[in-house]
Amino acid sequence: MSDKLICRSGLDLYLSGAPLMTSPETARAMGFKTVSALSKARLAGRLPIPMFTVPGRRGWFASTERIRAWLEQTLQLPPEEGQP
């Protein structure tokens, strides 16, 4: 079984099955200690993923797929020496 398959399965268990993640879920997935730290990063333009509001709902949200893609990109191991 490949490492990528194991990693993807781990992400499936870690991320919610819903299409949107709330700020607390996003903060946890991205490694922020608090929602406030996530909010400060969002306001400063330092988040690698977009966050948005949803009409009729309070708070900020992020796409689960965008977070998944960011995690997959971030967790990739660098190629070994001599490998492309």
C-alpha positions as CSV (number, residue, x, y, z in Angstrom):
1,M,0.0,0.0,0.0
2,S,1.5,3.4,-0.9
3,D,2.2,6.2,1.5
4,K,0.0,8.5,-0.5
5,L,-3.0,6.1,-0.2
6,I,-2.4,5.9,3.6
7,C,-2.1,9.7,3.8
8,R,-5.3,10.2,1.8
9,S,-7.2,7.7,4.0
10,G,-5.9,9.5,7.1
11,L,-7.1,12.8,5.7
12,D,-10.5,11.3,5.0
13,L,-10.8,10.3,8.6
14,Y,-9.5,13.6,9.8
15,L,-11.6,16.0,7.7
16,S,-15.3,16.3,7.9
17,G,-17.4,14.7,5.1
18,A,-19.3,18.0,4.7
19,P,-18.4,20.3,1.8
20,L,-17.8,23.3,4.1
21,M,-15.8,23.5,7.3
22,T,-16.5,26.0,10.1
23,S,-13.8,28.3,11.5
24,P,-13.1,26.0,14.5
25,E,-12.8,23.0,12.2
26,T,-10.6,24.9,9.8
27,A,-8.4,26.2,12.6
28,R,-7.9,22.6,13.9
29,A,-7.2,21.2,10.4
30,M,-4.6,23.9,9.7
31,G,-2.9,23.7,13.0
32,F,-3.9,27.0,14.5
33,K,-4.1,26.9,18.3
34,T,-7.2,29.0,18.4
35,V,-10.0,30.3,16.2
36,S,-8.7,33.8,17.0
37,A,-5.3,33.0,15.6
38,L,-7.0,31.8,12.4
39,S,-9.1,34.9,12.3
40,K,-6.0,37.1,12.7
41,A,-4.2,35.2,9.9
42,R,-7.3,35.6,7.6
43,L,-7.5,39.4,8.3
44,A,-3.8,39.8,7.6
45,G,-4.1,37.8,4.3
46,R,-1.8,35.0,5.4
47,L,-4.1,32.1,4.8
48,P,-3.2,29.8,1.9
49,I,-6.9,29.0,1.4
50,P,-9.9,31.3,0.8
51,M,-12.5,31.7,3.5
52,F,-16.0,33.1,3.0
53,T,-19.3,33.9,4.6
54,V,-22.5,32.1,3.8
55,P,-25.8,34.0,3.7
56,G,-28.0,33.2,6.6
57,R,-25.2,31.6,8.6
58,R,-22.9,33.2,11.2
59,G,-19.1,33.0,10.9
60,W,-16.6,32.2,8.2
61,F,-16.3,28.9,6.3
62,A,-13.7,27.2,4.1
63,S,-14.1,24.5,1.4
64,T,-13.2,21.1,2.7
65,E,-11.7,20.2,-0.7
66,R,-9.5,23.3,-0.6
67,I,-8.2,22.4,2.9
68,R,-7.7,18.8,1.7
69,A,-5.6,20.0,-1.3
70,W,-3.6,22.3,1.0
71,L,-2.9,19.5,3.4
72,E,-1.9,17.1,0.7
73,Q,0.5,19.7,-0.8
74,T,1.9,20.6,2.6
75,L,2.4,17.0,3.8
76,Q,4.3,15.9,0.7
77,L,7.7,14.7,1.5
78,P,10.6,16.1,-0.4
79,P,12.1,13.8,-3.1
80,E,15.0,11.7,-1.9
81,E,18.5,12.7,-3.1
82,G,19.1,11.6,-6.7
83,Q,15.4,11.2,-7.4
84,P,13.5,13.7,-9.7
